[in-house]
Structure formats: C-alpha cells, structure tokens
Amino acid sequence: MYSTSHEHHLSLHKNSQLNDVKPQHKVLGCFLIVLSVAFSNVQNIFQIVSHIVIVMYILYLSKIPLKTYLKRLTLDIPFILFALFLPFLSSENNDKVFEVFSLNIYQTGLNDMLTILFKATLGLTIGIVLTAVTSSMEIIYGLQKLKVPNILIAIMSFTIRYIDVFIDEFKRVRISMKSRGYLEKGLKSLIPIAFASGAMLIRGYERGERVYLSMISRGFQGTIEFKSRSYKTSYKFNLCVVSSLVILGIDKLL
C-alpha cells in the first residue's frame, strides 16, 4: 500500500472489482462520467435511461451495501427539496401545463426539476462509489499520477488529515463530556457544546501544528511521496466510461 497508515472513514475496503483498479483510472473515469451526465440532455429519454443504467451498473460493481448507499445518498435531500419547488416557480412565457390546488405547474419548472434530480443524484452516486472503493490517499495518489500540481495535492492531503484530526478530537471531547454526566437536553445543553467546540478547535489546531512541524523537521519540502502497489484493469468499468462518452457524443453530433 502507501507509506501512510491513514485511511479515510468513507472507504469501505470490501472485495470489489473496482478496488484494485488504478486510482488515476478511477478518478479520471468517474470525472468523465460526471461530466457526461452534466452535459447530457434530460429531454432525451435514451440518454437518461442509458446514463442511469451505466451508473447503476458501476454501483453494482462497487459492491456497496444498499443501506450504506442510501444513507450516503441523503446528501441529495437538499437538492431534491429545492427541485420540488421549481415546477411552481420556474416559468418561461407562462408555459403552464396544468393546475393543482390553485397552484400552476409550469413546463420549464418540470424540466428544471428533472434536470436537477437526474444530474445531482447520478453525480452523487458516482462520488459515493469513488469514495467507497478508493481511500483518500489513493485518490491523492491518482491525482498525482494525473499531473495535478503538487501544491494542490499537498493542500488536499493536509485538509483530509486535519479533518480526521478534528473528528478524533470531537470524539474525545464528547466521551469526556459524557463521563462527567453531560446530558443533551434542551437549549441549555448548547452552552457546554459551544465551550467544547472552542476547546476542540484549539486542541485540533495545536495538534495539527505539531504534526506539520514534525514533518518539517524530517525534511518535508512540499511534495508527498507514495509507495505504489500492483493494480488490475477493470474492462467493465472502462466500458462504462467509454459508453457514457459515446452516448453524449452521439447526442451532440447528431
């Protein structure tokens, strides 16, 4: 694996055909699929059905448990709630389709709603798959192989580590509060949480600063080295990526 033992909490590390695919291939492939979905025409039924089938098949290849997938898909709820209001609000040239309980339903709003639901859900699904079958360090390793500037890779690497530092500090603070008899009841319970949050940020910052200084003392110069491992090729995943691009290309050219 890599020279670090750091593993991201989103990665499931289950046996999947996508686990051993080269990180740069997974990152680039997922990016191209999301790009294809973003530029697809939601009024084209063939494109909608084709992209849904492709994304669902990739989800199947990832072997993500359905319960885990649905739990992570809750991030899509704000987009869904926003999209549900669009048929009543978004209109062009008063293109009313029908009326429900004295509320006008507009064709433009319906199209916008379908666009958001389709693209946001499929894009989020691809993101869930990528983070489930690829650890954070593998994603950064893949970006490095794709020639992303080293400064951006270093920033992302430190950000991931510091997020986990704050998560660990929050868990320690919460355990400490519960051991002292803290109960989450009413608005008064927010006061100890506010004090604990401040202490957590200070402790997390100090811990991160110590890590950074220790890296400097060991010769860190802004670049991150990774130890590669053996990977396999997933022709099914590659076929899904190519198919998604071909479907988009056919629609744009014809």
Protein Blocks (a to p, Z undefined) as FASTA:
>chain_A
ZZbfbdcfkbnoiacfklmgcfklmmmmmmmmmmmmmmpcfklmklmmmmmmmmmmmmmm
nopafklmmmmmmmmmmmmmmmmmmmmmgcghhiafbdcehiacdfklmmmmmmmmmmmm
mmmmmmmmmmmmpcfklmmmmmmmnopafklmmmmmmmmmmmmmmmmmmmmmmmmmmmno
pacehjklmmmmmmmmmmmmmmmmmmmmmmmmmmmmnopahiacdddddddddfklmmmm
mmmmmmmmmmmmZZ
